[in-house]
């Protein structure tokens, strides 16, 4: 089974090709046994059901939708470092961001104990 991301305006086209609607997940899908090549532009996952997110992407993946989840305070760092310890390369990147503000608030709460 291949789940699809079909815009509402294109639902009739997907249905004509053989896609079916899953009311529980509220997503269109290609049933087993139907050729999937015609659905390539809507394919959100691989044929085996695995998410097709790039292997190099970092972050959490929502297992229900198979999409990369980026939090409000998430910042992708260009190199591996510990963001809770000073790093000359990341200091400029993190200064003034919502991540830095949240970190300072947490540090203030921990310091009051």
ZIPE-V234607 format. One record per run of one state. SS is the DSSP state (hx for helix, st for strand, lp for the rest). FROM is the first residue (numbers start at 1). TO is the last residue. If there is no record, write none. Layout:
[[SS & FROM & TO] [SS & FROM & TO]]
This chain:
[[lp & 1 & 1] [st & 2 & 4] [lp & 5 & 7] [hx & 8 & 17] [lp & 18 & 18] [st & 19 & 22] [lp & 23 & 26] [st & 27 & 30] [lp & 31 & 36] [hx & 37 & 42] [st & 43 & 43] [lp & 44 & 44] [st & 45 & 45] [lp & 46 & 50] [st & 51 & 51] [lp & 52 & 59] [st & 60 & 62] [lp & 63 & 66] [st & 67 & 69] [lp & 70 & 87] [hx & 88 & 94] [lp & 95 & 97] [hx & 98 & 112] [lp & 113 & 113]]
